[in-house]
């Protein structure tokens, strides 16, 4: 597993936890869950951004992840539980969306790379020529 996969999958899971928590727990608990998920999103996004050899698109996804994490913390601390619940749900959906986008981009790049390697390997293979002499 690569760090890109771990980062994007963690964002997807964190968003799913926040979305599920919105409907499973009372508003006071959801605020604390949102605070923790937001802090985790910022840490994960900044950690992944600091890694070497990340493509530019992954760095943009990491910045978006950290920004959504900051928004999640803001929502959980500023708004009242009654008004903040739907904003926390939206933040969870945004985290899950950013994570899913990162996973799709990673998979597309991996597929393109494997296809290019397969195509170059096929052109290198020298197929035996049939002499046609028959025997």
N, C-alpha and C positions, 0 to 999 in steps of 0.2 A: 504494500500500500504506500502511496505517496502522500506527502504532506498536503497536496491539493485535495486529494480525496478525503483525507481526515478532516480538513478544515470545512469543506463544503458539506460533508455528511454531518458533522457536528452542528453546523448552522441549521441544516434541515431538521435534525432531531430537536434542537433547542426551540425552533419555531413551532414544531409539533407539540412539544411540552407546554409551551405558552398557550397555544390554541386550545389544547385539551384542558389545561388548568382553568381557562376562562369559564368553562361550563361545568367543571367537576368540583371546584372549590368555592368557598365564600370569598367575597371581594377583598377582605383584608389579607387573606393568604395569597390571593392572586397578585396583589401588589408586591409582596415579598418575592414570589416566584419571578415576576417581571423584572424586579431589581436584580436578582441573581442571574437571570438569563441575559439581561442587558450587559451586565458586567462581564459575563463569560463571552458574549459576542464581541465586545470591544477587545478583550484579551486575545481571543482567537484570531480576529481580523488583523490586529497589529502584529501578532506573532507570525502569521503567514506572510504579511507584507514585508517583514524584515528578513525573510528567508532569501537565499540567493537563487538565481536561475528560475525565477518565476516569470511566466509570460506576462505581457502588459495587461491582457484581459483579466488574468487572475488577480493582478494587483488592483485593478478597478473593482473587482468583486470584493476584495478584502477591504477596500475603502468603504464600499457600500455596506458591508457587514458591520464595520465599526460605527458607521453613521447610524445605522438602524439600531445598533446596541445603545448608542447614546440617546437616541429618541425614546427607546424603551425605558431607559432609566428616568428620563425627563417625565414621561407619561406616568410612571409608577410613583414618582415623588411629588408631582405638582397637582395633578387633578384629583378630585375627590373620587373615592371608589365607585360611586354611582356613575359618574361621567367617564371615568378612566377605563372602565372595563372594555368598552368597544375599541378604544384606542390601543389598549393592550392586545386585544384580539388582532387588530390590524398590524401591530408591530410583530406579533407572532407569525402572521401570514407573510409579512415582508421578509422576515428571517428565513422562513421556509422557502419562499420564492427565490431569495438570493442563493440559498444553499442548493436548490434544485437547478437553478441556472448554472451555477458553477459545476455541478455534476454533469449536466448535459454538455457544456462546453468541453470539459475534460474528456468525456467519452467520445465526442466528435473528433477532437484532436488525436486521441489515441487510435481511433478507427482509421483516420486518414493516414496516420503514420504507419500502421500495420499494413494497410492496403498498398502504400508506396513501397514498403519493404518487400511485400509479396510480389509486386509487379517487377521490381528490379531483380528479385531472385529468379523469377520465371524467364527473364530475358537472358540471364547468365547461363541457364541450363542448356547445354548443347544436346539436342535430341539426336539419337543415332539415325543416320541416314540408311534407308533401306536400299540396298544395291539393285533390287529388282531382278537379280539373276536367277533366283529360285533354285537352289540347289544342289 
